């Protein structure tokens, strides 16, 4: 199995306008998390103002190389949600550009976070000794999740029963685990495994087969203990919001910010920022020279940058723009993620990340 093996539903976004003679037609693949952004009339107009007639097809980031290979003349650019995914795409003209990014976060509700803060379970004994507290305060008002403490909790098979010995939350059962999407097709879940493999490998990026063998058992536990894996973060959020057994979910900050912008994020939702993480770099890869003006517009157009912030993304070079754009609905998000005190891990190579996913899913 490789990361591009899963085939998802591809949704074409076509805008009902007739391009004028001065517009340059550009076609590309985008990560599904950007569909709403590109479907916005304001984004459409901003691109037309840049003399661009842009047509996009929504796809999983790890599926893009497969689609480009299948239709090599169909796309001028690819715009995945991860810089790691770009290495499997053939870049013909230039260095890929990153117009915006999104931190990866863990979403919970306030009552779950309050349980994780209780002294009654912090320090519970496990095979690796005592499990330290999972939560800590970051800078800039952010709440941080201690990812190495979480790793120890998983290794100790910490259960929600130990976290909540009084049984105040009847919906919390089984092992304490973060829920993810399927890492075989989802960039966010693959990056989750990259973070956890770094911690399990003595805080070193996995670079060889011996490292993959070393961290494989933990990754397998993290993934296979979840049961059936969901294909999209939309489904993951729906389960979280409905309270269907997913009290902690791993997703893009932009997904939560988009719900907040629409007024659909419950007031008791808490955004936890991992203290060890890999941010998701939304990267434009030019597949033909026709994509050059599109990449330049995404990187340099101030209107598009502001619109990206409104849709929950963090424009490169302006980490505070997203929360400012959300206004009152941005409460609970870190004002500036560059100041919260989290450590950014370098991702493993694409080949090694594929092997880590295979190990997690038991397909070695």
C-alpha positions as CSV (number, residue, x, y, z in Angstrom):
1,X,0.0,0.0,0.0
2,X,1.2,3.5,-0.7
3,X,-0.3,6.9,0.2
4,X,-1.8,7.4,-3.1
5,X,-3.6,4.0,-3.2
6,X,-6.9,5.2,-1.8
7,X,-9.2,6.7,-4.4
8,X,-11.8,9.2,-3.2
9,X,-14.6,11.1,-4.7
10,X,-13.4,13.9,-7.0
11,X,-15.7,16.9,-7.2
12,X,-15.2,19.3,-10.0
13,X,-15.8,23.0,-9.2
14,X,-16.9,25.0,-12.2
15,X,-17.9,28.6,-12.1
16,X,-20.8,29.8,-14.2
17,X,-19.1,32.7,-16.0
18,X,-17.8,33.2,-19.5
19,X,-14.1,34.1,-19.5
20,X,-13.4,37.3,-21.4
21,X,-10.7,37.3,-24.1
22,X,-8.1,38.8,-21.7
23,X,-8.4,36.0,-19.1
24,X,-5.9,33.2,-18.9
25,X,-7.5,29.8,-18.4
26,X,-5.8,27.7,-15.7
27,X,-6.9,24.3,-14.5
28,X,-5.7,22.6,-11.4
29,X,-6.1,20.1,-8.5
30,X,-6.8,21.5,-5.0
31,X,-7.0,19.8,-1.6
32,X,-10.6,19.3,-0.7
33,X,-10.3,21.6,2.3
34,X,-9.9,24.5,-0.1
35,X,-13.1,23.8,-2.1
36,X,-15.2,26.4,-0.2
37,X,-12.5,29.0,-0.6
38,X,-12.2,28.6,-4.4
39,X,-16.0,28.3,-4.7
40,X,-16.5,31.7,-3.1
41,X,-17.8,34.4,-5.4
42,X,-15.3,36.9,-3.8
43,X,-12.4,34.6,-4.6
44,X,-13.7,34.1,-8.1
45,X,-13.8,37.8,-8.7
46,X,-10.4,38.4,-7.2
47,X,-8.9,35.9,-9.6
48,X,-10.8,37.4,-12.5
49,X,-9.3,40.8,-11.5
50,X,-5.9,39.1,-11.8
51,X,-7.0,38.1,-15.4
52,X,-7.3,34.5,-14.5
53,X,-10.1,32.0,-15.4
54,X,-9.3,29.3,-12.8
55,X,-11.0,25.9,-12.9
56,X,-10.3,23.5,-10.0
57,X,-11.0,19.9,-9.2
58,X,-11.1,18.8,-5.6
59,X,-9.1,15.8,-4.5
60,X,-7.1,14.3,-1.7
61,X,-3.6,15.7,-1.4
62,X,-2.0,12.2,-1.7
63,X,-4.1,11.3,-4.8
64,X,-2.8,14.2,-6.9
65,X,0.3,12.6,-8.3
66,X,-1.8,9.6,-9.4
67,X,-4.3,11.9,-11.1
68,X,-1.6,14.0,-12.8
69,X,0.1,10.8,-14.0
70,X,-3.2,9.5,-15.4
71,X,-4.0,12.8,-17.2
72,X,-0.7,14.5,-17.7
73,X,-2.1,17.3,-19.9
74,X,-5.2,18.0,-17.9
75,X,-3.8,20.2,-15.1
76,X,-1.6,23.3,-15.0
77,X,-1.1,23.2,-11.2
78,X,-1.6,21.1,-8.1
79,X,-2.4,22.7,-4.7
80,X,-2.2,20.1,-2.0
81,X,-2.5,20.7,1.8
82,X,1.0,19.5,2.5
83,X,4.5,20.4,1.3
84,X,5.4,16.7,1.7
85,X,2.8,15.8,-0.9
86,X,4.5,18.1,-3.4
87,X,7.6,15.9,-3.8
88,X,5.6,13.3,-5.6
89,X,4.4,15.9,-8.1
90,X,6.6,16.8,-11.1
91,X,7.5,20.5,-10.8
92,X,8.4,21.7,-14.3
93,X,9.0,25.4,-13.9
94,X,9.8,26.8,-10.4
95,X,10.1,26.2,-6.7
96,X,6.6,25.6,-5.2
97,X,5.1,28.6,-3.4
98,X,3.3,28.5,-0.1
99,X,0.7,31.3,0.0
100,X,-0.9,30.1,3.3
101,X,-0.7,27.4,5.9
102,X,-2.7,25.8,8.6
103,X,-1.5,24.4,12.0
104,X,-2.7,20.9,12.9
105,X,-4.8,21.0,16.1
106,X,-6.7,18.7,18.4
107,X,-10.4,19.6,18.9
108,X,-12.2,18.8,22.2
109,X,-15.1,20.2,24.2
110,X,-14.6,22.0,27.4
111,X,-15.9,19.1,29.7
112,X,-13.3,16.7,28.1
113,X,-10.5,19.2,28.6
114,X,-11.6,19.7,32.3
115,X,-11.3,15.9,32.7
116,X,-7.8,15.9,31.3
117,X,-6.9,18.6,33.8
118,X,-8.0,16.6,36.9
119,X,-5.4,15.7,39.4
120,X,-7.2,12.4,40.1
121,X,-5.7,10.7,37.1
122,X,-2.5,12.8,36.3
123,X,0.4,10.6,37.2
124,X,-1.5,7.3,36.9
125,X,0.9,4.3,36.7
126,X,1.6,2.5,33.5
127,X,4.2,0.2,31.9
128,X,6.4,3.2,31.3
129,X,6.0,4.7,34.7
130,X,3.7,7.5,35.6
131,X,1.9,9.3,32.8
132,X,2.5,13.1,33.0
133,X,-0.3,15.6,32.5
134,X,-1.4,15.9,28.9
135,X,-2.2,19.6,29.0
136,X,-0.1,22.7,29.6
137,X,-0.3,26.4,29.1
138,X,1.4,27.9,26.1
139,X,2.3,31.4,25.3
140,X,-0.1,33.9,23.8
141,X,-3.1,32.3,25.6
142,X,-2.9,29.0,23.8
143,X,-3.7,25.7,25.4
144,X,-1.1,23.1,24.4
145,X,-1.3,19.3,24.2
146,X,1.9,17.6,25.4
147,X,2.3,15.1,22.6
148,X,5.0,13.1,24.3
149,X,2.8,12.7,27.4
150,X,0.1,11.6,25.0
151,X,2.5,9.0,23.5
152,X,3.2,7.7,27.0
153,X,-0.5,7.6,27.7
154,X,-1.1,5.5,24.6
155,X,1.8,3.2,25.4
156,X,0.4,2.8,28.9
157,X,-3.1,1.9,27.5
158,X,-4.6,4.7,29.5
159,X,-8.4,4.5,29.4
160,X,-11.1,7.1,29.8
161,X,-12.1,5.2,32.9
162,X,-8.8,6.1,34.5
163,X,-9.3,9.7,33.3
164,X,-12.8,9.8,34.7
165,X,-13.0,7.3,37.6
166,X,-16.2,8.8,38.8
167,X,-17.9,8.1,35.5
168,X,-19.2,11.7,35.0
169,X,-19.0,11.2,31.2
170,X,-20.9,8.1,30.3
171,X,-20.0,8.6,26.6
172,X,-16.3,8.3,27.2
173,X,-15.2,4.6,27.0
174,X,-12.2,2.5,26.0
175,X,-8.7,3.7,25.4
176,X,-7.8,7.4,25.4
177,X,-7.0,8.1,21.7
178,X,-7.0,10.9,19.3
179,X,-9.2,10.2,16.3
180,X,-7.9,10.9,12.8
181,X,-8.8,10.4,9.2
182,X,-7.3,7.6,7.1
183,X,-3.5,8.3,6.8
184,X,-3.4,6.4,3.5
185,X,-5.4,9.2,1.8
186,X,-5.3,12.1,4.3
187,X,-2.4,14.5,4.6
188,X,-3.4,15.5,8.1
189,X,-3.4,12.0,9.4
190,X,-0.1,11.2,7.7
191,X,1.4,14.2,9.4
192,X,0.0,12.9,12.8
193,X,2.0,9.7,12.2
194,X,5.1,11.8,11.3
195,X,4.8,13.7,14.6
196,X,4.3,10.5,16.7
197,X,7.1,8.7,14.9
198,X,9.5,11.5,15.7
199,X,8.6,11.3,19.4
200,X,8.8,7.5,19.4
201,X,12.2,7.6,17.7
202,X,13.9,9.5,20.5
203,X,12.9,12.9,19.1
204,X,14.6,12.1,15.7
205,X,13.1,12.1,12.3
206,X,12.7,8.6,11.0
207,X,15.2,8.2,8.1
208,X,15.6,4.4,7.7
209,X,14.0,1.0,8.0
210,X,15.3,0.4,11.5
211,X,13.5,3.6,12.6
212,X,10.3,2.5,10.9
213,X,10.6,-0.9,12.7
214,X,11.2,0.8,16.0
215,X,8.1,3.1,15.9
216,X,5.9,0.7,13.9
217,X,4.1,-0.9,17.0
218,X,3.1,2.4,18.4
219,X,1.8,3.7,15.0
220,X,-0.1,0.5,14.5
221,X,-1.8,1.0,18.0
222,X,-2.6,4.6,17.2
223,X,-4.3,3.8,13.9
224,X,-5.8,0.3,14.3
225,X,-7.2,1.0,17.8
226,X,-9.5,3.6,16.3
227,X,-11.5,1.0,14.3
228,X,-13.0,2.1,11.0
229,X,-11.2,5.2,9.7
230,X,-13.0,8.1,8.1
231,X,-12.0,9.4,4.7
232,X,-12.5,13.1,5.3
233,X,-12.2,15.7,8.1
234,X,-15.8,16.7,7.4
235,X,-17.0,13.3,8.5
236,X,-14.6,13.5,11.5
237,X,-16.1,16.8,12.6
238,X,-19.6,15.6,12.1
239,X,-19.0,12.7,14.5
240,X,-17.3,15.0,17.0
241,X,-20.2,17.5,16.9
242,X,-22.8,14.7,17.3
243,X,-20.9,13.1,20.2
244,X,-20.4,9.8,18.5
245,X,-17.4,8.4,20.3
246,X,-14.7,10.8,19.1
247,X,-14.0,13.2,22.0
248,X,-10.5,14.2,20.6
249,X,-10.0,14.7,16.9
250,X,-6.9,15.7,14.9
251,X,-7.6,18.1,12.1
252,X,-6.6,21.3,10.4
253,X,-7.1,24.6,12.3
254,X,-8.6,25.9,9.2
255,X,-11.5,23.4,9.4
256,X,-12.4,24.6,12.9
257,X,-11.9,28.2,11.9
258,X,-14.2,27.7,8.9
259,X,-17.0,26.3,11.2
260,X,-16.4,29.2,13.6
261,X,-16.7,31.7,10.7
262,X,-20.0,30.1,9.8
263,X,-21.3,30.2,13.4
264,X,-21.4,26.4,13.5
265,X,-18.6,25.7,16.1
266,X,-20.2,25.1,19.5
267,X,-19.2,27.6,22.2
268,X,-17.7,24.9,24.4
269,X,-15.3,23.8,21.7
270,X,-11.6,24.0,22.7
271,X,-8.7,24.2,20.3
272,X,-5.6,22.4,21.6
273,X,-2.3,23.1,19.9
274,X,0.2,20.2,19.9
275,X,3.4,21.2,21.5
276,X,5.3,19.1,18.9
277,X,3.8,19.4,15.5
278,X,4.2,19.8,11.7
279,X,2.2,22.5,10.2
280,X,0.3,22.0,6.9
281,X,1.8,24.1,4.1
282,X,-0.7,24.7,1.3
283,X,1.7,24.7,-1.6
284,X,1.1,25.6,-5.3
285,X,3.1,23.3,-7.6
286,X,3.3,24.6,-11.2
287,X,2.9,21.8,-13.7
288,X,2.9,24.0,-16.8
289,X,4.1,27.6,-17.5
290,X,0.4,28.5,-17.7
291,X,0.3,28.3,-13.9
292,X,2.9,31.0,-13.3
293,X,0.4,33.9,-13.0
294,X,-1.9,31.8,-10.8
295,X,1.0,31.0,-8.4
296,X,2.0,34.7,-8.4
297,X,-1.5,35.8,-7.7
298,X,-2.0,33.4,-4.8
299,X,1.4,34.5,-3.3
300,X,1.1,38.3,-3.8
301,X,-2.5,39.5,-4.3
302,X,-3.4,41.2,-1.0
303,X,-7.1,40.6,-1.6
304,X,-6.6,36.8,-2.0
305,X,-4.5,36.8,1.2
306,X,-7.2,38.5,3.1
307,X,-9.8,36.2,1.7
308,X,-7.6,33.2,2.7
309,X,-7.5,34.5,6.3
310,X,-11.3,34.9,6.3
311,X,-11.6,31.2,5.3
312,X,-9.5,30.1,8.2
313,X,-6.0,29.9,6.6
314,X,-2.9,31.7,7.9
315,X,-1.3,33.8,5.1
316,X,2.5,33.4,5.0
317,X,4.2,36.3,6.6
318,X,1.1,37.4,8.5
319,X,0.3,34.8,11.3
320,X,-2.2,37.0,13.1
321,X,-4.4,37.7,10.0
322,X,-6.7,34.7,10.4
323,X,-7.8,35.5,14.0
324,X,-8.2,39.2,13.1
325,X,-10.4,38.3,10.1
326,X,-12.6,36.1,12.3
327,X,-13.2,38.9,14.8
328,X,-15.3,37.8,17.8
329,X,-15.6,34.3,16.3
330,X,-11.9,33.9,16.5
331,X,-12.0,33.5,20.3
332,X,-10.2,30.4,21.4
333,X,-7.7,30.3,18.5
334,X,-4.1,31.3,19.1
335,X,-3.6,34.9,17.9
336,X,-0.1,34.1,16.6
337,X,0.9,30.5,16.3
338,X,4.5,31.5,15.9
339,X,4.5,32.5,19.5
340,X,2.7,29.7,21.4
341,X,5.8,27.7,22.2
342,X,5.2,24.6,19.9
343,X,8.1,22.9,18.2
344,X,8.0,22.3,14.5
345,X,9.2,18.9,13.4
346,X,10.8,18.4,10.0
347,X,8.7,15.8,8.1
348,X,10.2,12.5,6.9
349,X,10.8,12.0,3.3
350,X,7.8,11.0,1.2
351,X,9.1,7.4,0.8
352,X,9.6,7.0,4.5
353,X,6.2,8.6,5.3
354,X,4.6,6.1,3.0
355,X,6.4,3.3,4.9
356,X,5.2,4.7,8.2
357,X,1.7,4.7,7.0
358,X,2.1,1.1,5.8
359,X,3.4,0.1,9.2
360,X,0.5,1.8,11.0
361,X,-2.0,0.0,8.8
362,X,-0.2,-3.3,9.0
363,X,0.5,-3.6,5.3
364,X,4.3,-4.0,5.4
